[in-house]
Structure formats: C-alpha cells, structure tokens
C-alpha cells in the first residue's frame, strides 16, 4: 500500500478529529504534458483506482454527522489524465463517495485548459462529469460569470483558499 492515507485516518481517529480524507492522485508527469515531474506521479492509473476503492470501502462512513469520509480526489486537470478524471467520477458515484479536485486557480490553469483541451476549466470539469452536489473544487479564483452560473445550477461547491491565493 503506497498511499498510507490509512496512517492519517488512524491519526485523526485517535485524536477525535472529523476528517474528510482525500485520496489524491497525480498520474500525468512532464513527459506526458503534465505539470509534475515524472518521479512523483503514479503511472498505473488502475492501481490508483483500486487503492482509492479500497480506502472508500474500508473507511468511508456515510452516516449523518460522520467523523470520517473518504473523498475521491484526482489532483487537477494538469496532473491526471482525462481518463483518470472520468474513471474517478464513475468510481466515486458507484460507491457514494464525494469528489474533489483543484480548478481554475490562476491564469496558467485557464490557458492550459484552453491549449490542451480547447475548454475552460469549467467546461473541462463538465466534460468529465466533475460537477454536482457531491463535488467541490479548491480555488476557482478564475471562474467567469458563465462558470459561476454552471456551478450554481449543478450545486457544485468551492473551497476557497485565501492564504494560497493572496
């Protein structure tokens, strides 16, 4: 088990902290057009999905006021493949888990999406199914009015990060 999210989960339980444990992933290294160095990505996307499923099935407590939820969280459109984004959505929804990623944090995010996919960050998120009441995105500093309306219409959440984005 390479993720060791188990250790964080056990630590949060030991101190009685409510925890949304995000099983993040990066699979798209520089050699494939992604942002992170190849040395830090998980190259086997099937293994990523299998480990994510194990964590959700083992730990995710869907009860009201749960102290522990496990979240399916591919890092961003420029760190995972479009296929891993889609498969993460399918996995999360099949297991009743929530979804999280980073989106539209800065001008680079917007230009990357336009150049690589021909889409804005929100159009990309919609194309892979990453909008909905079970989903929230970090940042979203660079959403235009159309994107904000799409988030509102779909009940998609945003986690603003003032310290990171100031």
N, C-alpha and C positions, 0 to 999 in steps of 0.2 A: 504494500500500500504506500504509494508515493505522496499522497496529498497530506496526510497527517492532520486533516481537519478534525479527525477524531480527538486529537490532543486538545485542540481549542474548545471543542464541545464538552469534553470532560472537565476542563478548567472552568468553563462558565457554569457548569452544573455544580461544581464543588464550592463556588462562591455564591451561588444562588442568583446568578445574573440571567435576565431574559436575553436570549441570543437568537438572532437570525444569522445562521452560519451559511455563508455564501461559498458554494463550491465553484470557484472561479476557474478559468482556463484560458490559456493562450496557445494557439496551435499554428499561427501564421507568422513565421520568422521572416527576417530581412530577405533571405534568399527567395522567398515566395511572394515578396511585395508587401510584407507586413512591417510593423514598426519595431517589435522586439528583436534582440539578437537571437539567432537560431539556437544558441546554447541554453536559453531559458524557456523554450516552448516545449509543449508536449506534442510530439509528432504523430502519435497514434490517437486519432480522434475517437475511434471505437473504444479504446481504453478509457478515455476521458468520460465518455457517456456511461460506460459500465460502472466506473468508480462513482460517478455522480448518482447513478441509480442506487448503488449500494448504500450510499450515505443517506439519501432520501428515505429509502425503505427501512434502514436501520434506526434512524434518529428522528425523522420529521414527525412532530406531534401536531396534528391538525385541530386539536380540541380548542374550544374557546379559551382565551387568556393563556394559551400555551406559553411555556417558558422557552421552548426550543422549536424553531422552524429551520428546515434546510432549504436553501434557495439555489436554483439552477442559475449560474451566473457567468456565462462566457464574457470575457473582459470587454471587448469593444469590436466594432466593425473593422478596425485596422490591426487587430491582434488574433482574430479567429477567422476561419473560412466561413463563407456564406452558408455552406452545407452544415457546419457545426452550429451556426446560429439557428438554422431551421430545425435541425435534429434536437437541439436543446429545448426549443419551444415544444416540439412533439413530446419529448420525454417529460418535461415539467407538467404539461397538461394531462398526460396519461396518468401521472402519479399524483395529481392535485397539488403540485408544489408551485411556488411563486417564481417569477423570473426577474433577473436584474442584469443590467449592463451599464456601460458608460456611453454617453451620447452627446454630441454637439457641444463639447466643452470649449472649443476655440475655433479660430478661422481655419486652422490646419485640418480639423475634423471635417469641416464643411467641404473644403477643397478636395480632400482625399476622397470623400464620397462621390463628389461630382466627377472627378477624374477617373476613379476606379470603377464606379458603378453607374455613373450618369444619373445619380439620385442625390437628393438632400439627405441628411441623416434621418429625418422622419420618414421620408419615402422609403429609404432602405429598411428601417425598422418595420414599417408596414409590410414591405415585400417579403420579409422572413417571418412575419407573424408576431413580432415583438412589441405589440401594443395590446392593451386590455387591462381590465381591473385587477388581474393577477400579476401585473408588471409595473416595475418602476425603474427609472433611469437616473443615474448620477449625472449631475452637472446641468445639461440642457441650457447653457448660457446663450447659445447661438440659435435658438428656435425663432423662426419668423411667425407672423400672425397666423398663417395657414397651419403651421405645425402646432402651435399652441391650441388652435381650434380642434385639430385632429386628436391631440392628447385629451382634451376636454371631452370630446364626443365619445372616445373609447374608454374613458375612465383610467387612462394611463397616468401613473404617478411620477413625480420627480423628487429626487433627494438633492437639494441644493447644497453646495459645498463652499460656503463663503471664504473660509481660510485658504482653500486651494485656489479659488478663482479671483481673489482680490488683487 
